Amino acid sequence: MAVMEDQREIAYVESVARGWTMEDGEDLSAMRRALREVRARALPMNMSMDLIRRTAEERWSS
């Protein structure tokens, strides 16, 4: 999500097939709610890095 120079708020969404921008107020509200939920469930950065390292070592180390 971004605020443009003219103060319009937009969001960019990308999928495997394409990307698109959203400017509709209801869509942006839904995006804000979804991002808040993801942030609330995310691990702190140091715990995320540790999990990634451990997973890589367990799955891809010889």
Number of C-alpha atoms within 10 A of each C-alpha: 15 10 10 9 7 6 8 9 15 17 16 11 12 9 7 5 5 7 9 9 11 15 13 11 11 10 13 16 11 11 16 14 12 12 13 12 11 11 11 10 9 11 12 10 9 9 11 12 12 11 13 12 11 12 12 11 11 10 8 8 7 5
